[in-house]
Amino acid sequence: MTTVDTRLAELTEWVKSSLRISACDIRPASADASFRRYFRVTYDGGKTLIAMDAPPEREDSPRYIRIAQLLRRVGMHVPEIVEADTGCGYVLITDLGDRQYLQVLDENNVDTLYSDALQATLRLQTTEIGDVKQLPPYDDAVLSRELRIFDEWLLEKHLGITLTPLHREVIESAYHVLKTSALEQPRVGVHRDYHSRNLMVTAKDNPGVLDFQDALYGPITYDLVSLLRDCYIAWPVERVAGWVEGHRRELMSRGVNVDDSVQFMKWFDLMGMQRHLKAIGIFARLNHRDGKPGYLKDIPRTLNYVMHVCGRYSELQPMERFLRESVVGRV
């Protein structure tokens, strides 16, 4: 028996009504780790738009629209809102194409593509538009909540680890180091998911930027580490360090106080570890809660980043031992 996709049928009718057309072709455009779905709408002999299905009980469409409009004012290449019914959770946006950074990145083009992406995030990090400062804060509560995803979904649910008091002490000590580092950084607009699956190669104003609706006001290294220590593709440590230093100098040239290169690299490392622990937990949650096991294959690469950072800083060595004894080799 075929299951009827009621929301897709309703979305299709809404699209036709919004565009004042009698027919269109509507097909899945991309997979997503959230409850949102995206469909490419083809109409009038080849014109295309993207229709977003964001169930209102699960997703916040008004926030998506507000952040899209803000980022467009900043100068980032995000989709334009064509039409929206926020009560139903339907949004029609311009089509930025189907060429993800992840699909095309290689040794020959990475410097060019990353340069474009870093220039785009500089606009958000150095903008004078005051609305950016009104984004919700990336504060201690948010950082702590994200780290708990690792505890709950990777350690407890996925690996079945019962944490001892000593384990908890080690983990809490490491989390304190990570949060302290994040909270002492200069604050800027943070896309929060600035990586190769959310950046589209575009012929004009590259890159197109997607999945920005969770933007916050927070640590200056967050989007940088999202891009350069991507959970889906890895580059040599030395090359990453060069990109980081280049970006720090760009920030300095625009008046941002990041003159200590050693401190900036440590901020970058520790911010990456916080993000990667969260990501590992999310990958496990996607498997166990949402029935999406495909992300499990990304855990070893992401865990390698965590182990690399633990090995660089003495205050994280107890965490490194815990992870090596209890996690490495089991994921």
TADACOR-V52854 format. One record per backbone hydrogen bond with DSSP energy under -1.0 kcal/mol. CO is the residue of the C=O (numbers start at 1). NH is the residue of the N-H. If there is no record, write none. Layout:
BEGIN
co=CO nh=NH
co=CO nh=NH
END
This chain:
BEGIN
co=4 nh=6
co=5 nh=9
co=6 nh=10
co=7 nh=11
co=8 nh=12
co=9 nh=13
co=10 nh=14
co=11 nh=15
co=12 nh=16
co=13 nh=17
co=14 nh=18
co=15 nh=19
co=16 nh=21
co=25 nh=42
co=27 nh=40
co=37 nh=53
co=38 nh=29
co=39 nh=51
co=40 nh=27
co=41 nh=49
co=42 nh=25
co=43 nh=47
co=47 nh=43
co=49 nh=41
co=50 nh=93
co=51 nh=39
co=52 nh=91
co=53 nh=37
co=55 nh=58
co=55 nh=59
co=60 nh=64
co=61 nh=65
co=62 nh=66
co=63 nh=67
co=64 nh=68
co=65 nh=69
co=66 nh=70
co=67 nh=71
co=68 nh=72
co=69 nh=73
co=70 nh=74
co=71 nh=75
co=71 nh=76
co=76 nh=78
co=77 nh=209
co=80 nh=94
co=83 nh=92
co=85 nh=89
co=85 nh=90
co=89 nh=54
co=90 nh=85
co=91 nh=52
co=92 nh=82
co=92 nh=83
co=93 nh=50
co=99 nh=201
co=101 nh=104
co=101 nh=105
co=106 nh=110
co=109 nh=113
co=110 nh=114
co=111 nh=115
co=112 nh=116
co=113 nh=117
co=114 nh=118
co=115 nh=119
co=116 nh=120
co=117 nh=121
co=118 nh=122
co=119 nh=123
co=121 nh=125
co=122 nh=126
co=129 nh=132
co=130 nh=133
co=131 nh=134
co=132 nh=135
co=136 nh=217
co=137 nh=139
co=139 nh=143
co=140 nh=144
co=141 nh=145
co=142 nh=146
co=143 nh=147
co=144 nh=148
co=146 nh=149
co=147 nh=151
co=148 nh=152
co=149 nh=153
co=150 nh=154
co=150 nh=155
co=151 nh=156
co=152 nh=157
co=153 nh=158
co=154 nh=159
co=155 nh=161
co=164 nh=168
co=165 nh=169
co=166 nh=170
co=167 nh=171
co=168 nh=172
co=169 nh=173
co=170 nh=174
co=171 nh=175
co=172 nh=176
co=173 nh=177
co=174 nh=178
co=175 nh=179
co=176 nh=180
co=177 nh=181
co=178 nh=182
co=179 nh=183
co=180 nh=184
co=186 nh=220
co=188 nh=218
co=190 nh=216
co=193 nh=195
co=195 nh=198
co=196 nh=102
co=198 nh=210
co=199 nh=101
co=200 nh=208
co=208 nh=200
co=212 nh=215
co=216 nh=190
co=217 nh=138
co=218 nh=188
co=219 nh=222
co=221 nh=225
co=222 nh=226
co=223 nh=227
co=224 nh=228
co=225 nh=229
co=236 nh=240
co=237 nh=241
co=238 nh=242
co=239 nh=243
co=240 nh=244
co=241 nh=245
co=242 nh=246
co=243 nh=247
co=244 nh=248
co=245 nh=249
co=246 nh=250
co=247 nh=251
co=248 nh=252
co=249 nh=253
co=251 nh=256
co=252 nh=255
co=256 nh=258
co=260 nh=264
co=261 nh=265
co=262 nh=266
co=263 nh=267
co=264 nh=268
co=265 nh=269
co=266 nh=270
co=267 nh=271
co=268 nh=272
co=269 nh=273
co=270 nh=274
co=271 nh=275
co=272 nh=276
co=273 nh=277
co=274 nh=278
co=275 nh=279
co=276 nh=280
co=277 nh=281
co=278 nh=282
co=279 nh=283
co=280 nh=284
co=281 nh=285
co=282 nh=286
co=283 nh=287
co=284 nh=288
co=285 nh=289
co=285 nh=290
co=286 nh=292
co=293 nh=296
co=295 nh=298
co=296 nh=299
co=298 nh=302
co=299 nh=303
co=300 nh=304
co=301 nh=305
co=302 nh=306
co=303 nh=307
co=304 nh=308
co=305 nh=309
co=306 nh=310
co=307 nh=311
co=309 nh=312
co=313 nh=316
co=314 nh=317
co=316 nh=320
co=317 nh=321
co=318 nh=322
co=319 nh=323
co=320 nh=324
co=321 nh=325
co=322 nh=326
co=323 nh=327
co=323 nh=328
co=327 nh=330
END
